[in-house]
Amino acid sequence: MSTQRWRQRLINAMQTQAFDAAAQTLARWIDVEPGSAEPRLHYAKLLLMQGHYRDAFAVATNDIVGNDCPPELALEVINCLRSFSAHDAL
């Protein structure tokens, strides 16, 4: 399946707040593209939305920042990490 189709499935699940379906989509996407940072970034964001702060932080710092991140995702990764800084400031 193409990256665009994975994104569309994820968007559809997120728009309907079907978080379990979104998590399943991301798990399959990560299995198919284990070296890709994009599904891991989306997974960290999903965990944040669900209030799983520590798990989201672990994914963001270990799985995304710890691996090669393509330049086109750099801004999204920075914004994701800023979410943790904003949370800590509260």
C-alpha positions in Angstrom: 0.0 0.0 0.0 1.3 3.5 -0.8 2.2 6.0 1.8 -0.7 8.2 0.6 -3.2 5.4 1.2 -1.9 4.9 4.7 -2.2 8.6 5.4 -5.8 8.6 4.0 -6.8 5.6 6.2 -5.3 7.4 9.2 -7.1 10.7 8.4 -10.4 8.9 8.0 -10.0 7.2 11.4 -8.9 10.4 13.2 -11.7 12.5 11.7 -14.3 10.1 13.2 -12.3 9.8 16.5 -11.9 6.1 15.9 -8.6 6.1 17.8 -8.4 2.3 18.0 -8.7 2.0 14.3 -6.1 4.8 13.9 -3.7 2.9 16.2 -4.3 -0.3 14.2 -3.6 1.5 11.0 -0.4 3.0 12.4 0.8 -0.4 13.7 0.3 -2.0 10.3 2.0 1.0 8.6 5.0 0.7 10.9 5.2 -3.0 10.2 5.2 -2.4 6.5 7.6 0.6 6.6 9.7 -0.1 9.7 12.3 2.5 8.9 9.8 5.3 8.2 9.6 8.2 10.7 6.2 9.4 9.5 4.0 6.7 11.0 5.9 6.9 14.3 5.3 10.7 14.3 1.6 10.2 13.8 1.6 7.5 16.5 3.2 9.9 19.0 0.6 12.6 18.2 -2.2 10.0 18.6 -0.8 9.0 22.0 -0.7 12.7 23.0 -4.3 13.1 21.9 -5.3 10.2 24.1 -3.5 11.6 27.1 -0.7 9.0 27.1 2.0 11.6 27.7 4.9 9.3 28.7 4.3 6.8 25.9 4.1 9.6 23.4 7.3 11.2 24.7 9.1 7.8 24.5 7.9 7.3 20.9 8.9 10.9 20.0 12.3 10.8 21.6 13.4 7.2 21.0 11.7 6.2 17.7 11.7 9.5 15.8 14.6 11.6 17.1 16.8 8.6 17.6 16.5 7.6 14.0 17.0 9.4 10.7 14.3 11.9 10.1 13.7 13.1 6.6 13.9 16.8 6.2 10.3 17.1 5.1 9.2 15.9 8.5 11.6 18.0 10.6 9.2 20.8 11.3 6.4 18.3 12.3 8.8 16.6 14.6 9.9 19.9 16.2 6.2 20.9 16.7 5.5 17.5 18.3 8.4 17.9 20.7 7.3 21.5 21.5 4.0 19.9 22.7 6.0 18.2 25.4 7.7 21.4 26.4 4.4 23.2 26.5 2.9 20.5 28.7 5.9 20.6 31.1 5.5 24.4 31.4 2.0 24.0 32.7 
